[in-house]
């Protein structure tokens, strides 16, 4: 009986969190940012990762609350730890962009979260990792190309352009100007000006 009661409490807690998060999304769409933030925060404090991510967004963009990147990172971190892919991407970006320095653990944590987000299909993480591996102190060109290709396949025109550069210069792949042109054309057709210039 105790076990059944505990299970019911868990289901009720999760259902309330889902409902609060949905209310937050609807309030955000209606332009009621303060109400949205309050709903997200209540669900986030119950441990619901989607709401934690939404609270992070509120703090990052100053919607319904003051803008605060430290607090945004705190909520992204909690959601990322629960395997929320977009939170993994945003928290990793925060670690790499807003906490500069050579702290190895933080750097490794960021890369791990980026790779998890990339493998979950987050195009932004794939594109970021592709460029990250190409431009690092010790470039890992094959690994960078792998992520650029994933992002390009997901429709990212800038990544498609970078794939063209890889083929043109032989970075992580054998040089192939015809293949470079093909990627530049696809990127240019999607409106990428760098690719249009490169084609000329």
LINWOBEL-V134780 format. One line per field, one symbol per residue. ss: DSSP state (h for helix, s for strand, l for the rest). psi: psi as a letter, one per 40 degrees, with the letter a starting at -180 (. if undefined). A space follows every 50 residues. Layout:
BEGIN
ss = ???
psi = ???
END
This chain:
BEGIN
ss = lhhhhhhhhhhhhhhhhhhhhhhhhhhhhlllhhhhhhhhhhhhllllhh hhhhhhhhhhhlllllllhhhhhhhhhhhhhlllhhhhhhhhhhhhhlll lllhhhhhhhhhhhhhhhhlllhhhhhhhhhhhhhlllllhhhhhhhhhh hhhlllhhhhhhhhhhhhhlllllllhhhhhhhhhhhhhlllhhhhhhhl
psi = dddddddddddddddddddddddddddddeegddddddddddddeeehdd ddddddddddefheiihhdddddddddddddefhdddddddddddddegi ifhddddddddddddddddeehddddddddddddeidghgdddddddddd dddeehddddddddddddefheihhgdddddddddddddeehddddddd.
END
